[in-house]
Amino acid sequence: MNAVQPTATRAGEPPMTLKVVVAGGFGAGKTTLVGAVSEIRPLRTEAEPSGPGPRAAGTTVAMDYGRITLKDGLALCLFGTPGQDRFWFLWDDLAHGALGAVVLADTRRLPDCFPTVDYFEDREIPFVVAVNCFGGVRSHRGDDIAEALDLDPGTPVVLCDARDREAVRDVLVSLVEYAGRQHAARLLAAVG
């Protein structure tokens, strides 16, 4: 895919670029999600998985990186986190300065989401939960997932297929809208 540069906004202003973290349990589809939507060739850092548990061809050891332009003047830089616990020390650097996060959930291993949800809640980083519906299977409702993960009221849960560009784009739009509301509410509370 050819790289697309975000165009300048009104009066030649540079485009706004926002940082988004893509996180979740091992093998949930984070690398797939970043690759499905990125308009540039994604950067991937992979190695052989270690330890017991699910096996994949490779595991992200530092990050995945991709970029998407949502509309003229607004681009998102996507930073996929490593899924194995041994690489969690990188998360603080990846999350620093992020608008928000996508927590990718695999309903076959939903408990894997708890540490990720806790991470973003503890740091007050807005996030949406994207339920990766493998093969188009949508056997769970968003409300059921929110209850199972004990999410704060109003935290969006979106069903998607991490391989589908439009579905991932919709997840990212949901995150930008939700994070925008969260940040605006915090600013109003700070001055009010």
Order of alpha helices (4+ residues) and beta strands (2+ residues): beta-alpha-beta-beta-beta-alpha-beta-alpha-beta-alpha-beta-alpha
